[in-house]
Amino acid sequence: MSAKAWSGRFSQPTDALVEAFTESISFDARLADVDIRGSRAHARMLSEVGLLTTEEFQAIDRELESIGGLIVDGKMEFRTELEDIHLHIESELVARLGDVGRKLHTGRSRNDQVSTDLKLYTRDAIDHLDLQLQELQRAFVRRGPDDLDVILPGYTHLQRAQPVVATHYWLAYCEKFQRDRDRLADCRRRVNISPLGAAALAGTSLPIDRRRTAELLGFEAPALNSLDVSSDRDFLVEFTAALALIAAHLSTWAEEWILWNTTEFGFLKLPDSFTTGSSIMPQKKNPDVLELVRGKAARVIAAAQTLFVLIKGLPLAYNRDLQEDKRAMFDALDTVAACLAIAPSIVAGAQLQRDAIAARLDDGFLDATVLMEYLIARGIPMRTGHEVVGRLVAECEGRGCRLAELPLADLQQASSLIQEDVFGVLGAKNAAAALISEGSGGPARVGERLAAWQQRLGVDAPG
């Protein structure tokens, strides 16, 4: 019973089944570093307000640093009867310092302690993920200049729609991952509020200085409602939801490149080092890594759902249900971080199959919309132009030819406003070059956006 921080109230030892059922050390040991950071800040504050002597603080601070090294070196024995990482560290401290170690928990509870740990851990994770997302953006931007001369079909409903410069695809993912970075930065603002010192649920009668611990730990300010602190896991739900969106964006990219890698599309060749083979079919080169990126998104989305369900029925303030928050968040974080670690190398190593792309580029009437806009620019109402070009497409399908292969006389029969200069917009390359609106997929605008991204991400332009 002496090992329990709460044993004074109880006359019977905890059943071994309960200890095994309620422990969290098997998964929260990874909070050791942030727990020690929070405890050292708390101890410093206690000394500054007179609740610890200078000598007591120095001893606690010294031993906490030593315990941290013990854990890093893998020399601390984790035991289920000590429940969690917080009690493991406190127990070791008491074993070393006796009553001085027992003073560390003055003015705080495990409720605000674990919330502080999770916020510190999440804040560090956000900063790391931001760097990973930035590196993935850079991988797309670095290949941008080499692919500016490649025109690809753009799709809606997985049907060929309009032509765009290949780099436009790469920059589309930069936009998605930038929104992910922005979401994480916004989430970080709400993470960066200190729970420490809110204690169990009502605060404390002791003269602690919560603003000082917030300052020491780099928080913007202390949270100002102790009931809310004990029950708040909004920041984890928000963080995991942001992770789910990152995973969804990675899955979209993986799905597209899996399709492009097929013989049927033939747009892309993946690097051998990021593909696998078949145990029975010698010719196979499978995009297993991308398939796992796509598949792992399900786990991350499920983690966000888990946290939403976890909090939806809890009354104020702390409930032990919240112990389950860590498993979902840790798994979502580890999964996304692993995907982001591998993605830049795939982006850098993939090769566009230029000949295969060019051979079929003019299939699918990618220039139809630009032809319609050619008519609109000459005064034809949009809906009328749409109908005219639709009839021309049907004519071409019947003849087995492309719009650019129709004689001028046949085009003029559809509309007398069509002149010889129409052939300057027909064909996929010409149609792509005609795209000039801001944010469009034509070469000029894509080149502008590429330059902007190069500057934003600190990627040197070639030459």
C-alpha positions as CSV (number, residue, x, y, z in Angstrom):
1,M,0.0,0.0,0.0
2,S,2.9,2.4,0.6
3,A,3.6,2.6,-3.1
4,K,0.2,4.2,-3.8
5,A,0.0,8.0,-3.7
6,W,-3.6,7.7,-2.5
7,S,-3.3,4.7,-0.2
8,G,-4.2,6.5,3.1
9,R,-7.9,6.2,2.5
10,F,-7.9,2.5,1.8
11,S,-7.7,-0.6,4.2
12,Q,-7.2,-3.2,1.5
13,P,-4.5,-3.5,-1.2
14,T,-5.5,-3.1,-4.8
15,D,-6.3,-6.3,-6.6
16,A,-3.7,-7.4,-9.1
17,L,-6.4,-7.5,-11.8
18,V,-7.3,-3.9,-11.1
19,E,-3.6,-2.8,-11.2
20,A,-3.3,-4.5,-14.6
21,F,-6.5,-3.1,-15.9
22,T,-5.9,0.5,-14.8
23,E,-2.2,0.9,-15.5
24,S,-1.1,3.3,-18.2
25,I,2.7,3.1,-17.8
26,S,2.8,0.7,-20.8
27,F,1.9,3.6,-23.1
28,D,2.4,6.9,-21.2
29,A,6.1,6.3,-20.4
30,R,6.8,8.4,-23.5
31,L,5.6,11.5,-21.5
32,A,8.7,11.2,-19.2
33,D,10.6,14.1,-20.6
34,V,7.7,16.5,-20.5
35,D,6.6,15.3,-17.1
36,I,10.1,16.1,-15.7
37,R,10.1,19.5,-17.5
38,G,6.8,20.4,-15.9
39,S,7.9,19.1,-12.5
40,R,11.1,21.1,-12.6
41,A,9.2,24.3,-13.4
42,H,6.7,23.6,-10.7
43,A,9.4,23.0,-8.1
44,R,11.1,26.3,-9.1
45,M,7.9,28.2,-8.7
46,L,7.3,26.5,-5.3
47,S,10.7,27.8,-4.1
48,E,10.0,31.3,-5.4
49,V,6.8,31.6,-3.4
50,G,8.3,30.1,-0.3
51,L,6.7,26.6,-0.3
52,L,10.1,25.0,-0.8
53,T,13.4,26.2,0.5
54,T,16.2,27.0,-2.0
55,E,18.1,23.9,-0.8
56,E,15.0,21.7,-1.2
57,F,14.4,23.0,-4.7
58,Q,18.0,22.5,-5.8
59,A,17.9,18.9,-4.5
60,I,14.6,18.2,-6.3
61,D,15.7,19.8,-9.5
62,R,19.0,17.9,-9.5
63,E,17.3,14.5,-8.8
64,L,14.6,15.1,-11.5
65,E,17.3,15.8,-14.0
66,S,19.1,12.6,-12.9
67,I,15.9,10.6,-13.1
68,G,15.3,11.8,-16.6
69,G,18.7,10.5,-17.6
70,L,17.9,7.2,-16.0
71,I,14.8,6.9,-18.1
72,V,16.5,7.9,-21.3
73,D,19.2,5.3,-20.7
74,G,16.4,2.6,-20.2
75,K,17.5,1.9,-16.6
76,M,14.2,2.6,-14.8
77,E,12.1,-0.4,-14.1
78,F,8.4,0.2,-14.9
79,R,5.9,-1.5,-12.6
80,T,2.2,-1.7,-13.0
81,E,1.5,-1.1,-9.3
82,L,2.9,2.5,-9.9
83,E,0.2,3.0,-12.5
84,D,1.7,5.8,-14.7
85,I,4.8,7.7,-15.5
86,H,3.9,10.5,-13.0
87,L,4.0,8.1,-10.0
88,H,7.1,6.4,-11.3
89,I,9.0,9.6,-11.3
90,E,7.6,10.8,-8.0
91,S,8.3,7.4,-6.4
92,E,11.9,7.5,-7.5
93,L,12.2,11.0,-6.3
94,V,10.9,10.1,-2.8
95,A,13.2,7.1,-2.7
96,R,16.1,9.4,-3.2
97,L,15.0,12.4,-1.1
98,G,12.4,11.2,1.4
99,D,10.1,13.9,2.7
100,V,11.7,16.6,0.4
101,G,10.6,14.5,-2.6
102,R,7.1,14.3,-1.1
103,K,6.8,18.1,-1.2
104,L,7.0,18.3,-5.1
105,H,3.3,17.6,-5.5
106,T,2.3,20.6,-3.4
107,G,-0.3,22.7,-5.1
108,R,-1.0,20.3,-8.0
109,S,-2.9,17.2,-8.9
110,R,-2.3,14.4,-11.4
111,N,-5.3,15.9,-13.2
112,D,-3.5,19.2,-14.1
113,Q,-0.2,17.4,-14.2
114,V,-1.2,15.0,-17.0
115,S,-2.9,17.8,-18.9
116,T,0.2,19.9,-18.7
117,D,2.3,16.9,-19.9
118,L,-0.1,16.3,-22.8
119,K,0.0,20.0,-23.8
120,L,3.8,20.1,-23.7
121,Y,4.0,16.9,-25.7
122,T,1.4,18.0,-28.3
123,R,3.2,21.4,-28.7
124,D,6.5,19.6,-29.4
125,A,4.7,17.2,-31.8
126,I,3.1,20.1,-33.7
127,D,6.5,21.8,-34.2
128,H,8.0,18.6,-35.5
129,L,5.0,17.9,-37.8
130,D,5.3,21.4,-39.2
131,L,8.9,20.8,-40.2
132,Q,7.9,17.4,-41.8
133,L,5.1,19.0,-43.8
134,Q,7.4,21.8,-44.9
135,E,10.0,19.2,-46.1
136,L,7.2,17.5,-48.2
137,Q,6.2,20.8,-49.7
138,R,9.9,21.4,-50.6
139,A,10.1,18.0,-52.3
140,F,7.2,18.9,-54.6
141,V,8.6,22.4,-55.2
142,R,12.1,21.1,-56.0
143,R,10.7,19.0,-58.9
144,G,8.5,21.8,-60.1
145,P,11.0,23.5,-62.5
146,D,11.9,20.2,-64.3
147,D,8.2,19.4,-64.9
148,L,7.0,22.8,-66.1
149,D,7.2,21.6,-69.8
150,V,5.0,18.5,-69.1
151,I,1.3,18.8,-69.8
152,L,-1.0,16.4,-68.0
153,P,-4.7,15.8,-68.2
154,G,-6.7,17.2,-65.3
155,Y,-9.7,15.1,-64.2
156,T,-13.1,15.4,-62.8
157,H,-15.1,12.3,-62.0
158,L,-11.9,10.5,-63.0
159,Q,-12.7,11.5,-66.6
160,R,-10.3,13.7,-68.7
161,A,-11.4,17.3,-68.4
162,Q,-8.8,20.0,-69.1
163,P,-5.0,20.1,-69.6
164,V,-2.7,21.5,-66.9
165,V,1.0,21.8,-66.4
166,A,2.3,18.9,-64.3
167,T,3.8,21.3,-61.8
168,H,0.2,22.6,-61.1
169,Y,-0.4,19.2,-59.6
170,W,2.6,19.4,-57.4
171,L,1.6,22.9,-56.2
172,A,-1.9,21.8,-55.5
173,Y,-0.5,19.5,-52.8
174,C,1.6,22.3,-51.5
175,E,-1.6,24.2,-50.9
176,K,-3.2,21.3,-49.1
177,F,-0.2,20.8,-46.9
178,Q,0.0,24.5,-46.2
179,R,-3.6,24.5,-44.9
180,D,-2.5,21.5,-42.7
181,R,0.3,23.6,-41.4
182,D,-2.0,26.6,-40.8
183,R,-4.4,24.3,-38.9
184,L,-1.6,23.0,-36.7
185,A,-0.4,26.5,-36.0
186,D,-3.9,27.6,-35.0
187,C,-4.3,24.5,-32.8
188,R,-1.0,25.3,-31.2
189,R,-2.4,28.6,-29.9
190,R,-5.0,26.8,-27.9
191,V,-2.5,24.1,-26.8
192,N,-0.2,26.8,-25.5
193,I,-2.3,27.6,-22.4
194,S,-1.0,26.2,-19.1
195,P,-3.2,23.9,-17.0
196,L,-0.6,23.6,-14.3
197,G,-1.7,24.6,-10.8
198,A,-5.4,24.1,-11.5
199,A,-5.0,21.1,-9.2
200,A,-7.7,18.5,-9.0
201,L,-10.7,20.6,-10.1
202,A,-11.0,23.7,-7.8
203,G,-7.5,25.2,-7.6
204,T,-5.6,25.4,-4.3
205,S,-5.6,27.5,-1.1
206,L,-1.8,27.7,-1.3
207,P,-0.1,30.8,-2.7
208,I,1.2,29.3,-5.9
209,D,2.1,31.5,-9.0
210,R,0.5,29.9,-12.0
211,R,1.7,32.7,-14.3
212,R,5.3,31.9,-13.3
213,T,5.0,28.2,-14.2
214,A,3.3,29.2,-17.5
215,E,6.3,31.5,-18.2
216,L,8.9,28.8,-17.3
217,L,7.3,26.3,-19.6
218,G,6.8,28.7,-22.5
219,F,3.0,28.8,-22.3
220,E,1.3,32.0,-23.3
221,A,-0.9,32.2,-20.1
222,P,-2.5,30.0,-17.5
223,A,-6.0,28.5,-18.1
224,L,-8.4,30.5,-16.0
225,N,-11.1,27.9,-15.0
226,S,-9.9,25.0,-12.9
227,L,-13.0,22.9,-13.6
228,D,-12.5,23.3,-17.3
229,V,-8.8,22.4,-17.0
230,S,-9.6,19.0,-15.4
231,S,-12.0,18.0,-18.1
232,D,-10.5,19.7,-21.1
233,R,-9.3,17.4,-23.9
234,D,-10.5,19.8,-26.7
235,F,-6.9,20.4,-27.7
236,L,-6.3,16.7,-28.2
237,V,-9.5,16.3,-30.3
238,E,-8.5,19.3,-32.4
239,F,-5.0,18.1,-32.8
240,T,-6.0,14.6,-33.8
241,A,-8.7,16.0,-36.2
242,A,-5.9,18.0,-37.8
243,L,-3.8,14.8,-38.1
244,A,-6.8,13.1,-39.7
245,L,-6.9,15.8,-42.4
246,I,-3.2,15.5,-43.0
247,A,-3.7,11.7,-43.4
248,A,-6.6,12.3,-45.8
249,H,-4.4,14.6,-47.9
250,L,-1.6,12.0,-47.9
251,S,-4.1,9.3,-48.9
252,T,-5.4,11.4,-51.8
253,W,-1.8,11.9,-53.1
254,A,-1.1,8.2,-52.6
255,E,-4.3,7.1,-54.4
256,E,-3.5,9.4,-57.4
257,W,0.1,8.2,-57.8
258,I,-1.1,4.5,-57.4
259,L,-3.4,5.1,-60.4
260,W,-0.7,7.0,-62.3
261,N,1.7,4.1,-61.8
262,T,-0.6,1.6,-63.5
263,T,-0.1,0.4,-67.0
264,E,-3.5,1.9,-67.8
265,F,-2.5,5.4,-66.9
266,G,1.3,5.1,-67.4
267,F,2.0,8.6,-66.2
268,L,4.5,7.7,-63.4
269,K,7.3,5.4,-62.5
270,L,7.9,4.9,-58.8
271,P,11.4,4.4,-57.5
272,D,12.4,0.7,-57.0
273,S,13.5,1.4,-53.5
274,F,10.0,2.4,-52.5
275,T,8.1,-0.5,-54.1
276,T,7.9,-4.2,-53.5
277,G,7.5,-7.4,-55.6
278,S,5.3,-10.4,-55.7
279,S,6.2,-13.8,-54.3
280,I,4.6,-15.6,-57.3
281,M,4.5,-13.1,-60.2
282,P,8.0,-12.1,-61.2
283,Q,7.0,-9.1,-63.3
284,K,5.2,-7.3,-60.5
285,K,6.4,-4.0,-59.0
286,N,3.8,-3.0,-56.4
287,P,3.2,0.4,-54.9
288,D,2.9,-1.1,-51.4
289,V,4.3,1.9,-49.6
290,L,1.7,4.3,-51.1
291,E,-1.0,1.7,-50.5
292,L,0.0,1.7,-46.8
293,V,0.0,5.5,-46.7
294,R,-3.5,5.3,-48.1
295,G,-4.5,2.5,-45.7
296,K,-3.0,4.1,-42.6
297,A,-5.2,7.1,-43.0
298,A,-8.1,5.0,-41.7
299,R,-6.4,4.5,-38.4
300,V,-5.8,8.2,-38.0
301,I,-9.4,9.1,-38.9
302,A,-10.6,6.4,-36.4
303,A,-8.4,8.0,-33.7
304,A,-10.1,11.3,-34.2
305,Q,-13.5,9.6,-33.9
306,T,-12.3,7.8,-30.8
307,L,-11.5,11.0,-29.0
308,F,-14.8,12.6,-30.0
309,V,-16.7,9.6,-28.6
310,L,-14.5,9.6,-25.5
311,I,-15.4,13.1,-24.4
312,K,-19.0,13.4,-25.5
313,G,-20.6,12.0,-22.4
314,L,-18.3,13.1,-19.6
315,P,-19.5,15.4,-16.8
316,L,-17.2,18.0,-15.2
317,A,-14.4,17.6,-14.1
318,Y,-11.9,14.7,-14.4
319,N,-13.0,11.2,-15.2
320,R,-10.7,8.2,-15.6
321,D,-12.1,7.7,-19.1
322,L,-9.6,10.4,-20.1
323,Q,-6.7,7.9,-19.6
324,E,-7.8,6.4,-22.9
325,D,-7.0,9.7,-24.8
326,K,-3.3,9.0,-25.1
327,R,-3.5,5.7,-27.0
328,A,-5.6,7.2,-29.8
329,M,-3.5,10.4,-30.0
330,F,-0.1,8.6,-29.9
331,D,-1.1,6.2,-32.6
332,A,-2.5,8.9,-34.8
333,L,0.7,11.0,-34.3
334,D,3.1,8.1,-34.9
335,T,1.2,7.1,-38.0
336,V,1.2,10.5,-39.6
337,A,4.8,11.2,-38.7
338,A,5.9,7.9,-40.3
339,C,4.0,8.7,-43.5
340,L,5.5,12.2,-43.6
341,A,9.0,10.8,-43.0
342,I,8.8,8.5,-46.1
343,A,6.8,10.7,-48.5
344,P,9.4,13.3,-49.6
345,S,11.7,10.5,-50.9
346,I,8.9,9.1,-53.0
347,V,8.1,12.5,-54.4
348,A,11.7,13.2,-55.3
349,G,12.4,9.7,-56.8
350,A,9.3,9.3,-59.0
351,Q,9.7,9.8,-62.8
352,L,7.1,11.2,-65.1
353,Q,6.7,8.9,-68.2
354,R,6.9,11.8,-70.6
355,D,6.6,9.8,-73.9
356,A,3.6,7.8,-72.6
357,I,1.9,11.0,-71.4
358,A,2.5,12.8,-74.7
359,A,1.3,9.9,-76.8
360,R,-2.2,10.1,-75.4
361,L,-2.3,13.7,-74.3
362,D,-4.8,14.8,-77.0
363,D,-7.2,12.0,-76.2
364,G,-10.4,13.0,-74.4
365,F,-11.0,16.4,-76.0
366,L,-9.1,18.4,-73.3
367,D,-9.3,21.5,-75.5
368,A,-13.1,21.5,-75.7
369,T,-13.6,24.1,-72.9
370,V,-11.0,26.5,-74.3
371,L,-12.8,26.2,-77.7
372,M,-16.0,27.2,-76.0
373,E,-14.2,30.1,-74.4
374,Y,-12.8,31.1,-77.8
375,L,-16.4,31.5,-78.9
376,I,-17.5,33.3,-75.8
377,A,-14.7,35.9,-76.3
378,R,-16.2,36.5,-79.7
379,G,-19.6,37.3,-78.3
380,I,-21.5,34.0,-78.2
381,P,-23.4,33.4,-75.0
382,M,-21.8,30.7,-72.8
383,R,-24.6,28.2,-73.0
384,T,-24.8,28.6,-76.8
385,G,-21.0,28.1,-77.0
386,H,-21.3,25.0,-74.8
387,E,-23.9,23.5,-77.2
388,V,-21.9,24.3,-80.3
389,V,-18.7,22.6,-79.0
390,G,-20.7,19.7,-77.7
391,R,-22.0,19.1,-81.2
392,L,-18.5,19.3,-82.6
393,V,-17.2,16.8,-80.0
394,A,-20.0,14.4,-81.0
395,E,-19.0,14.9,-84.7
396,C,-15.4,14.1,-83.9
397,E,-16.4,11.0,-82.0
398,G,-18.4,9.8,-85.0
399,R,-15.4,10.4,-87.3
400,G,-12.8,9.1,-84.9
401,C,-10.8,12.3,-84.9
402,R,-9.9,15.2,-82.6
403,L,-11.1,18.8,-82.6
404,A,-7.8,20.1,-84.0
405,E,-8.1,17.6,-86.9
406,L,-11.5,19.0,-88.1
407,P,-11.1,21.2,-91.3
408,L,-11.7,24.9,-90.8
409,A,-14.8,24.7,-93.0
410,D,-16.4,22.1,-90.8
411,L,-15.7,24.3,-87.7
412,Q,-17.1,27.3,-89.4
413,Q,-20.2,25.4,-90.3
414,A,-20.8,25.0,-86.6
415,S,-20.2,28.8,-86.0
416,S,-19.3,31.5,-88.5
417,L,-17.3,33.3,-85.8
418,I,-14.6,30.6,-85.9
419,Q,-11.5,31.8,-87.8
420,E,-8.1,30.4,-88.7
421,D,-6.6,31.5,-85.4
422,V,-8.8,28.8,-83.7
423,F,-6.0,26.4,-84.3
424,G,-3.9,28.4,-81.9
425,V,-6.0,27.2,-79.0
426,L,-6.8,23.7,-80.2
427,G,-4.8,20.7,-79.0
428,A,-4.0,20.0,-75.4
429,K,-0.7,22.1,-75.3
430,N,-2.3,25.1,-76.9
431,A,-5.3,24.8,-74.6
432,A,-3.1,24.7,-71.5
433,A,-1.1,27.7,-72.8
434,A,-4.4,29.6,-73.2
435,L,-5.2,29.4,-69.4
436,I,-4.4,32.8,-68.0
437,S,-6.6,33.4,-64.9
438,E,-5.0,33.7,-61.6
439,G,-4.4,30.3,-60.0
440,S,-5.0,28.5,-63.3
441,G,-3.0,25.6,-64.6
442,G,-1.4,27.3,-67.6
443,P,2.4,27.6,-67.9
444,A,2.6,31.3,-67.2
445,R,0.5,31.3,-64.0
446,V,2.0,28.0,-62.8
447,G,5.5,29.5,-63.3
448,E,4.5,32.5,-61.1
449,R,3.1,30.3,-58.4
450,L,6.2,28.1,-58.5
451,A,8.4,31.1,-58.0
452,A,6.3,32.2,-55.0
453,W,6.5,28.8,-53.4
454,Q,10.3,28.7,-54.0
455,Q,10.6,32.0,-52.2
456,R,8.2,31.0,-49.4
457,L,9.9,27.7,-48.7
458,G,13.5,28.8,-49.3
459,V,14.0,26.5,-52.3
460,D,16.6,27.8,-54.7
461,A,15.6,28.2,-58.3
462,P,17.8,26.1,-60.7
463,G,20.6,27.9,-62.4
